[in-house]
Amino acid sequence: MNYDAIFIGGGAASFFAAIKLAELRPDLRLLIVEKGKEVLQKVRISGGGRCNVTNAISEPKELSTYYPRGGKTLIGPFSKFTSSDTVAWFEERGVKIKKEADGRMFPVSNKSESILNCLISEAEKLNIEIRLHTNVLDIEKEEAGWKLHCADSAFTCRQLFIGAGSSSRIWGILKKLSIPVIDPVPSLFTFNIRDERLSDIPGIVIADAEIRIPGTKLSERGPVLITHWGLSGPGILRLSAWGANVLHEKLYHFGIIINWLPTHSVDSLKKLIETIRQTKGSGFPSSKSPVETFPARFWKKIVQASGIADTVKWADLNKVQIAALIREITEASFTVKGKSTFKEEFVTAGGVDLKAIDFRTFSVKTHPTLFMAGEILNIDGITGGFNFQAAWTGGWMAGSAMAEQTEL
Ligand SMILES: Cc1cc2nc3c(=O)[nH]c(=O)nc-3n(C[C@H](O)[C@H](O)[C@H](O)COP(=O)(O)OP(=O)(O)OC[C@H]3O[C@@H](n4cnc5c(N)ncnc54)[C@H](O)[C@@H]3O)c2cc1C
């Protein structure tokens, strides 16, 4: 079967590319092939079922800093289609989008179906054909375009868009076409830590902590959540994204140092403790935290880890105990042994090497009729709607460029 353009994968990037091309060239015959039983499966489960569709940051340069890999290459594309354009795109099609306090943006309905249904109904309106249960097994370059081989069918097209996400099969095929691929490693994961200081207090959030990985330049500041199995929260997830390759090399076994109170210097902490010793010396350190932001159960763990018994009063603390207390607050050392998936959003670092892509068109430099965007590329963002934004922008740019190319 012959088409003008085929889109491999029924995900965010393919839908945006196909819809853009169909809007500009309604005369073309377009097909989306999806191996699964439904399209947009990741949109459905994204953001805990709410779909964190983009982020409120829209200035291209600033937006690009939220991508551990591929940020620089996205500055140009974001100047053509940025997060505010995504919001306008969905709102023009009847899906209201809201901003949450931390900048993440969701459909007002709080349901990913709103996004999913909008994309499917746009595709239907524009007569874009969709074939489910169609797994592309091989891609062949022909003189006039491309041939796709599936289990019991084959398709040809002049232009090909690949939005197959993190697909090792497709990466393997691309390598055969001499398109360089960087081996994938996970990004956005939580840290597994077994430590008495974190046991029995899951759910506690320290809103502003600083985490660094000794021996590397990796350091992040942000909320940290204590879980049943270790640490999570935006600060940890961001660190996992920026450190995806280094931490993979370390086989996810490494040390971290946490400053639970980065707003205070060691000197100011010393003064605070001295003041408490002089004014409330008869009180017990274990009974009340001098730091308002520390929950009582968390503070108790810090006091215990500093070797201070419940019966010791502030006035009786010796130098060693004071030093231990300050160390547990400002440079608590933990050992990470393994990682866990962050269920709300997980992505892969790695994919098609960005050197191979012309970011004005999202086409492959050596194959001008081959386009790709989304997670198939070596681009990934931190959590917060940035990964979808890269897929929307890339899809939109590719669809526009495909329309221009067919004009030639
Ligand atoms: C649980 C979870 C939650 C997430 N939540 C968010 C969020 O809230 N916000 C955010 O920004 N990002 C989120 N992400 C990341 C985001 O979903 C991805 O970055 C985004 O979906 C990438 O879009 P894509 O179109 O490139 O690929 P995908 O959405 O992965 O789509 C690729 C499609 O291609 C199909 N395919 C693959 N190989 C073939 C083949 N050989 N033949 C035919 N079809 C094929 C797949 O079945 C799939 O449907 C989340 C990810 C996960 C896993």
The ligand as an SDF file (V2000), in Angstrom:
LIG
                    3D

 53 58  0  0  0  0  0  0  0  0999 V2000
    4.5010    6.3030   33.1440 C   0  0  0  0  0  0  0  0  0  0  0  0
    4.9950    7.4970   32.3720 C   0  0  0  0  0  0  0  0  0  0  0  0
    4.4760    8.7400   32.6520 C   0  0  0  0  0  0  0  0  0  0  0  0
    4.9370    9.8750   31.9710 C   0  0  0  0  0  0  0  0  0  0  0  0
    4.4160   11.1010   32.2810 N   0  0  0  0  0  0  0  0  0  0  0  0
    4.8550   12.1940   31.6270 C   0  0  0  0  0  0  0  0  0  0  0  0
    4.3030   13.4830   31.8910 C   0  0  0  0  0  0  0  0  0  0  0  0
    3.3380   13.6280   32.6610 O   0  0  0  0  0  0  0  0  0  0  0  0
    4.8430   14.5690   31.2340 N   0  0  0  0  0  0  0  0  0  0  0  0
    5.8650   14.4440   30.3230 C   0  0  0  0  0  0  0  0  0  0  0  0
    6.2980   15.4400   29.7620 O   0  0  0  0  0  0  0  0  0  0  0  0
    6.3600   13.2180   30.0240 N   0  0  0  0  0  0  0  0  0  0  0  0
    5.8830   12.1110   30.6350 C   0  0  0  0  0  0  0  0  0  0  0  0
    6.4060   10.8800   30.3320 N   0  0  0  0  0  0  0  0  0  0  0  0
    7.3830   10.7940   29.2280 C   0  0  0  0  0  0  0  0  0  0  0  0
    6.5830   10.8740   27.9150 C   0  0  0  0  0  0  0  0  0  0  0  0
    5.4920    9.9640   27.9810 O   0  0  0  0  0  0  0  0  0  0  0  0
    7.4510   10.5560   26.7160 C   0  0  0  0  0  0  0  0  0  0  0  0
    8.5790   11.4110   26.7250 O   0  0  0  0  0  0  0  0  0  0  0  0
    6.6490   10.7530   25.4200 C   0  0  0  0  0  0  0  0  0  0  0  0
    5.5120    9.9050   25.4340 O   0  0  0  0  0  0  0  0  0  0  0  0
    7.4980   10.4870   24.2000 C   0  0  0  0  0  0  0  0  0  0  0  0
    6.6480   10.5420   23.0850 O   0  0  0  0  0  0  0  0  0  0  0  0
    7.0170    9.7860   21.7420 P   0  0  0  0  0  0  0  0  0  0  0  0
    5.9160   10.1150   20.7970 O   0  0  0  0  0  0  0  0  0  0  0  0
    8.3910   10.0950   21.3710 O   0  0  0  0  0  0  0  0  0  0  0  0
    7.0100    8.2430   22.1100 O   0  0  0  0  0  0  0  0  0  0  0  0
    5.9170    7.2870   22.7480 P   0  0  0  0  0  0  0  0  0  0  0  0
    4.8610    8.0520   23.4600 O   0  0  0  0  0  0  0  0  0  0  0  0
    6.6770    6.2800   23.5120 O   0  0  0  0  0  0  0  0  0  0  0  0
    5.2210    6.5950   21.4990 O   0  0  0  0  0  0  0  0  0  0  0  0
    5.9120    5.7020   20.6830 C   0  0  0  0  0  0  0  0  0  0  0  0
    4.9120    4.7400   20.0790 C   0  0  0  0  0  0  0  0  0  0  0  0
    5.5680    3.9920   19.0680 O   0  0  0  0  0  0  0  0  0  0  0  0
    5.1050    2.6770   19.1150 C   0  0  0  0  0  0  0  0  0  0  0  0
    6.1160    1.8240   18.4580 N   0  0  0  0  0  0  0  0  0  0  0  0
    7.3600    1.5420   18.9150 C   0  0  0  0  0  0  0  0  0  0  0  0
    8.0030    0.7350   18.0540 N   0  0  0  0  0  0  0  0  0  0  0  0
    7.1480    0.5030   17.0390 C   0  0  0  0  0  0  0  0  0  0  0  0
    7.2210   -0.2670   15.8530 C   0  0  0  0  0  0  0  0  0  0  0  0
    8.3300   -0.9790   15.5490 N   0  0  0  0  0  0  0  0  0  0  0  0
    6.1630   -0.3080   15.0190 N   0  0  0  0  0  0  0  0  0  0  0  0
    5.0390    0.3790   15.3350 C   0  0  0  0  0  0  0  0  0  0  0  0
    4.9020    1.1280   16.4370 N   0  0  0  0  0  0  0  0  0  0  0  0
    5.9390    1.1920   17.2910 C   0  0  0  0  0  0  0  0  0  0  0  0
    4.9110    2.4080   20.5950 C   0  0  0  0  0  0  0  0  0  0  0  0
    4.0230    1.3350   20.8280 O   0  0  0  0  0  0  0  0  0  0  0  0
    4.3640    3.7480   21.0570 C   0  0  0  0  0  0  0  0  0  0  0  0
    2.9630    3.7870   21.0210 O   0  0  0  0  0  0  0  0  0  0  0  0
    5.9440    9.7390   30.9840 C   0  0  0  0  0  0  0  0  0  0  0  0
    6.4450    8.4770   30.6750 C   0  0  0  0  0  0  0  0  0  0  0  0
    5.9770    7.3590   31.3550 C   0  0  0  0  0  0  0  0  0  0  0  0
    6.5130    6.0120   31.0030 C   0  0  0  0  0  0  0  0  0  0  0  0
  1  2  1  0
  2  3  1  0
  2 52  2  0
  3  4  2  0
  4  5  1  0
  4 50  1  0
  5  6  2  0
  6  7  1  0
  6 13  1  0
  7  8  2  0
  7  9  1  0
  9 10  1  0
 10 11  2  0
 10 12  1  0
 12 13  2  0
 13 14  1  0
 14 15  1  0
 14 50  1  0
 15 16  1  0
 16 17  1  0
 16 18  1  0
 18 19  1  0
 18 20  1  0
 20 21  1  0
 20 22  1  0
 22 23  1  0
 23 24  1  0
 24 25  2  0
 24 26  1  0
 24 27  1  0
 27 28  1  0
 28 29  2  0
 28 30  1  0
 28 31  1  0
 31 32  1  0
 32 33  1  0
 33 34  1  0
 33 48  1  0
 34 35  1  0
 35 36  1  0
 35 46  1  0
 36 37  1  0
 36 45  1  0
 37 38  2  0
 38 39  1  0
 39 40  1  0
 39 45  2  0
 40 41  1  0
 40 42  2  0
 42 43  1  0
 43 44  2  0
 44 45  1  0
 46 47  1  0
 46 48  1  0
 48 49  1  0
 50 51  2  0
 51 52  1  0
 52 53  1  0
M  END
$$$$
